[in-house]
Amino acid sequence: MTNQGDLIISNTRIVTPTGTKAACGGKMNDLTIIDNAVIVITAGRIIYAGPADDIDLQQPPLSSHSRFNAGGGVSLPGFVDSHTHLVFGGFRPDEFEWRLKGESYMSIMERGGGIQSTVNATRNEQSESLLKKAEWFLDRMIEMGVTTVEAKSGYGLDFESEQKMLQVIKQLQNDENRKLDIVSTFLGAHAVSDKFKGRTSDYVDYIINTMLPAFKDLAENCDIFCEKNVFEIEDSRRLLLAARKLGYKIKLHADEIVTLGGAELAAELGALSADHLLHVSTEGIKKMAEAGVVATLLPLTAFALREPYAPARKFIKAGCAVALATDLNPGSCFSGSIPLTIALACIYMGMSIEETITALTLNGAAAIGQAESKGSLETGKFGDVVILASDNYHVLPYYVGMNCVKTTIHHGRIVAQNP
């Protein structure tokens, strides 16, 4: 195992999107494929990714790099999971069983389930426990080829608990032995706090005046659950405008349950991404494409809730950039499975495997504002590489729900090797 970030990967087949911006529409199918390739990583950054015959690996300083033979396997960019809620207290298996038996969202809420159940558990759980649980999830993600993950707060809904969640995420970011990169997103507007029941605008004021200024050093992004009877358009607009003024990058949960206009708002504000989008309007798709807002689609959530999948083909036909993410959370989607995400995208959402790879790499990086340094195997980008146990990248959806990642490399360091 290499630790210094100087690594040469040989005997591999490179399969990668290219560029420093999201690939839109039909360009999501454009992958560069290089057989008999070599990837050279120095100090964590790629300095060469191309044919083996075009580089002398015996020249200094390359002669002192660690070597890894990929055995002919495909090398992809590290996967970017750009939407997760991986820090939370408690679990909700009983609620999952109630839902399987046909109980509605409201009936589950009345029985003490729903987001408030997780909020209560998170408020009561110690930081050390939250940290340990998150580390377990991260280790599983790394095994599936994830090298960058976004982590949201949003299960505190008061100052102390939201701060606690963001501080746990910061600890994960600052771990000197970390095996992947973590992007922090403040989601205090995940639901209306119980202390502000019936006073949504007052809670938004509280977030704007108290939480946003205090958490600027703890989170890069600000997100909001823009949904009918939660945070509707005007409250969402003013919170996100306030966040952007303070320097946050902005994102939205949009049009998940009803067609509200969250996609249109994301386009209006130039958000990094709008996520979920199960009930997006045709106009919303058009405006997102025109504004360059990434559509982050979450098929695992639709699968778990037995809801129709987001219209990936409509987004792509309109020229929009589509990303895919897992939405790991304790309620609607207790899964961080990259293999199942890939299978659902290809089988049920009609995405090609080439589009799916782009969605989980370059476009995922764009959805968190990091496409300039991640998401493709190109000179200057971080040495984040996923090596498959095959020379054929079409095995990704073929292995339905099974992991075909052999090796995960983060910044030139081998961080996971599966049997």
Number of C-alpha atoms within 10 A of each C-alpha: 11 15 15 14 22 23 28 23 22 21 20 28 28 29 21 24 29 19 16 19 19 31 26 24 19 14 17 27 19 14 17 12 15 18 16 14 22 27 27 25 28 21 16 22 23 24 17 20 19 21 18 18 10 10 13 10 16 10 9 9 10 17 12 13 20 19 16 17 12 21 16 20 23 27 33 28 31 31 32 33 31 30 28 21 22 27 27 26 24 17 14 18 12 11 22 19 11 16 17 13 9 9 13 12 13 11 14 16 14 10 11 13 19 19 18 18 20 23 24 16 17 25 20 13 16 13 19 10 16 20 19 14 16 19 16 11 15 23 16 14 20 25 21 25 33 28 30 28 25 24 25 29 30 27 28 29 28 21 15 11 22 24 20 20 28 25 20 22 26 17 12 23 17 12 9 8 9 15 23 24 17 21 22 22 27 29 27 28 25 22 23 23 20 13 10 14 10 11 12 19 17 14 23 22 14 15 22 19 13 12 20 22 14 13 17 16 12 18 22 17 23 26 28 26 24 29 23 17 9 16 21 18 17 12 19 24 19 14 24 24 16 18 22 16 10 13 15 22 21 26 27 26 22 31 25 20 15 15 17 20 21 30 32 24 22 30 23 14 16 18 23 23 31 29 31 26 28 22 21 23 18 13 12 23 24 19 20 27 23 13 17 21 28 32 31 30 30 27 28 28 24 19 17 16 15 10 12 14 21 24 16 24 16 14 23 21 15 19 21 29 33 32 32 34 30 27 27 23 21 23 20 20 21 20 20 23 19 26 20 22 25 29 23 22 25 19 14 14 18 14 21 18 21 19 29 24 28 33 36 27 32 34 35 34 30 28 33 26 20 19 21 17 21 28 37 30 32 23 17 16 20 26 33 31 29 27 28 26 21 20 18 13 22 12 15 24 23 15 14 16 16 15 20 22 25 20 23 30 27 27 27 28 23 20 21 21 15 12 7
